[in-house]
Amino acid sequence: MRIAREAEHRFERKVAWGAQVGGTRQVWTNLSVPVMTRLRQRERMVLDTLVDSGVARSRSDALAWCVRLVGRNTEEWLGELRTAMESVERVRAAGPAV
């Protein structure tokens, strides 16, 4: 715990920590790593615009808003995609065991 606190202070970020002894692993804290690290600057700017305009409270909230918007506006396409994925799953299940 002391190491985690020192790391948080040094790097000014929250740190997830746990311990592993032999084959036993225990994690006491978990962190949700934001996808912002994987977004390009232009994509982050979209989220920041939603936050700055008051549409969203945070980048995470803005990202959730975008996902809901896409889901509503592409429901037919997403339905077709889900159906296709179910077909792939049936074909995999009917295949030889690995």
C-alpha positions as a Python dict, from the first residue, in 0.01 Angstrom:
ca = {
    (1, 'M'): (0, 0, 0),
    (2, 'R'): (286, 234, 79),
    (3, 'I'): (441, 177, -265),
    (4, 'A'): (107, 248, -432),
    (5, 'R'): (66, 574, -236),
    (6, 'E'): (421, 680, -325),
    (7, 'A'): (361, 603, -693),
    (8, 'E'): (34, 799, -690),
    (9, 'H'): (209, 1096, -535),
    (10, 'R'): (509, 1077, -768),
    (11, 'F'): (316, 1028, -1093),
    (12, 'E'): (5, 1224, -989),
    (13, 'R'): (-218, 937, -1101),
    (14, 'K'): (-421, 667, -933),
    (15, 'V'): (-249, 329, -917),
    (16, 'A'): (-413, -13, -910),
    (17, 'W'): (-232, -263, -694),
    (18, 'G'): (-238, -621, -574),
    (19, 'A'): (-7, -910, -492),
    (20, 'Q'): (84, -1247, -633),
    (21, 'V'): (236, -1536, -438),
    (22, 'G'): (293, -1853, -635),
    (23, 'G'): (-25, -1921, -831),
    (24, 'T'): (-243, -1703, -609),
    (25, 'R'): (-317, -1351, -725),
    (26, 'Q'): (-519, -1094, -531),
    (27, 'V'): (-605, -747, -662),
    (28, 'W'): (-734, -500, -401),
    (29, 'T'): (-794, -204, -625),
    (30, 'N'): (-901, -180, -987),
    (31, 'L'): (-884, 115, -1214),
    (32, 'S'): (-1092, 179, -1520),
    (33, 'V'): (-842, 287, -1781),
    (34, 'P'): (-995, 551, -2005),
    (35, 'V'): (-1004, 488, -2374),
    (36, 'M'): (-892, 847, -2425),
    (37, 'T'): (-536, 719, -2443),
    (38, 'R'): (-631, 535, -2761),
    (39, 'L'): (-811, 825, -2923),
    (40, 'R'): (-644, 1064, -3162),
    (41, 'Q'): (-634, 1434, -3083),
    (42, 'R'): (-918, 1518, -3324),
    (43, 'E'): (-1140, 1255, -3161),
    (44, 'R'): (-1059, 1392, -2814),
    (45, 'M'): (-1148, 1739, -2940),
    (46, 'V'): (-1498, 1611, -3026),
    (47, 'L'): (-1540, 1486, -2669),
    (48, 'D'): (-1400, 1812, -2528),
    (49, 'T'): (-1649, 2012, -2737),
    (50, 'L'): (-1935, 1808, -2588),
    (51, 'V'): (-1798, 1875, -2239),
    (52, 'D'): (-1733, 2245, -2301),
    (53, 'S'): (-2084, 2294, -2441),
    (54, 'G'): (-2246, 2128, -2140),
    (55, 'V'): (-2379, 1829, -2333),
    (56, 'A'): (-2162, 1602, -2118),
    (57, 'R'): (-1999, 1637, -1775),
    (58, 'S'): (-1675, 1457, -1865),
    (59, 'R'): (-1497, 1287, -2152),
    (60, 'S'): (-1629, 952, -2028),
    (61, 'D'): (-1983, 1090, -2025),
    (62, 'A'): (-1928, 1237, -2372),
    (63, 'L'): (-1804, 903, -2502),
    (64, 'A'): (-2109, 726, -2360),
    (65, 'W'): (-2331, 992, -2522),
    (66, 'C'): (-2164, 929, -2858),
    (67, 'V'): (-2210, 553, -2827),
    (68, 'R'): (-2581, 596, -2745),
    (69, 'L'): (-2623, 832, -3040),
    (70, 'V'): (-2456, 591, -3281),
    (71, 'G'): (-2663, 304, -3140),
    (72, 'R'): (-2990, 491, -3199),
    (73, 'N'): (-2898, 605, -3549),
    (74, 'T'): (-2762, 273, -3673),
    (75, 'E'): (-2991, 23, -3499),
    (76, 'E'): (-3079, -160, -3824),
    (77, 'W'): (-2712, -200, -3918),
    (78, 'L'): (-2620, -310, -3565),
    (79, 'G'): (-2903, -565, -3578),
    (80, 'E'): (-2766, -710, -3902),
    (81, 'L'): (-2420, -722, -3749),
    (82, 'R'): (-2549, -907, -3440),
    (83, 'T'): (-2730, -1158, -3663),
    (84, 'A'): (-2411, -1215, -3863),
    (85, 'M'): (-2212, -1265, -3543),
    (86, 'E'): (-2466, -1525, -3424),
    (87, 'S'): (-2422, -1710, -3754),
    (88, 'V'): (-2044, -1709, -3712),
    (89, 'E'): (-2085, -1843, -3357),
    (90, 'R'): (-2307, -2130, -3483),
    (91, 'V'): (-2050, -2220, -3750),
    (92, 'R'): (-1769, -2218, -3492),
    (93, 'A'): (-1970, -2436, -3254),
    (94, 'A'): (-2040, -2688, -3533),
    (95, 'G'): (-1671, -2708, -3624),
    (96, 'P'): (-1415, -2955, -3491),
    (97, 'A'): (-1316, -2932, -3124),
    (98, 'V'): (-978, -2781, -3057),
}
